[in-house]
Amino acid sequence: MDELINMVAQKTGLGPDKARTAVDTVLGFLKNRLPGPIASQLDSAVSGAGAGSGGAGKGLGGMFG
């Protein structure tokens, strides 16, 4: 998740704390609206569980630009 937070901070110019808040807000929004199994996959991807050598942030980077 740190990689995603760093990416958001870099692309938006936000500080790390505000970028973390933004990421947490978006992820919470998505998890509340996605079906359970997909929300679980999102949690796994962000936490790095089951991520390959590319890491979760790289996989999600394609989703978010």
C-alpha positions in Angstrom: 0.0 0.0 0.0 3.0 2.3 0.6 3.8 2.2 -3.1 0.3 3.3 -4.0 0.4 6.1 -1.4 3.7 7.3 -2.8 2.3 7.2 -6.3 -0.7 9.3 -5.2 1.6 11.8 -3.4 3.9 12.1 -6.4 1.1 12.5 -9.0 -1.0 14.9 -6.9 1.7 16.9 -5.0 0.0 15.9 -1.7 2.1 15.2 1.3 2.3 11.5 2.5 -0.3 11.9 5.2 -2.8 13.5 2.9 -2.1 10.9 0.2 -2.7 8.1 2.7 -6.0 9.7 3.7 -7.0 9.9 0.0 -6.0 6.3 -0.7 -7.8 5.1 2.5 -10.9 7.1 1.5 -11.0 5.7 -2.1 -10.4 2.1 -1.0 -13.1 2.3 1.7 -15.5 3.7 -0.9 -14.7 0.9 -3.3 -14.8 -1.9 -0.7 -18.2 -0.7 0.5 -19.7 -0.8 -3.0 -18.1 -3.8 -4.5 -19.4 -7.4 -4.0 -17.7 -9.2 -1.1 -15.4 -11.4 -3.1 -14.1 -8.5 -5.2 -13.7 -6.3 -2.1 -11.6 -9.2 -0.6 -9.4 -9.3 -3.7 -8.9 -5.6 -3.5 -7.8 -5.9 0.1 -5.4 -8.7 -0.9 -4.0 -6.6 -3.7 -3.4 -3.6 -1.6 -1.9 -5.5 1.3 0.5 -7.2 -1.1 -0.9 -10.7 -0.2 -0.3 -12.9 -3.2 1.4 -10.2 -5.1 4.2 -11.2 -7.5 7.5 -9.5 -7.7 5.8 -6.4 -9.2 4.0 -5.6 -6.0 0.5 -4.4 -5.5 1.1 -0.8 -6.3 2.2 -1.6 -9.8 -0.9 -3.7 -10.4 -3.2 -1.0 -9.1 -1.2 1.7 -10.9 -2.7 0.5 -14.2 -6.1 0.9 -12.7 -5.6 4.4 -11.5 -3.5 5.8 -14.3 
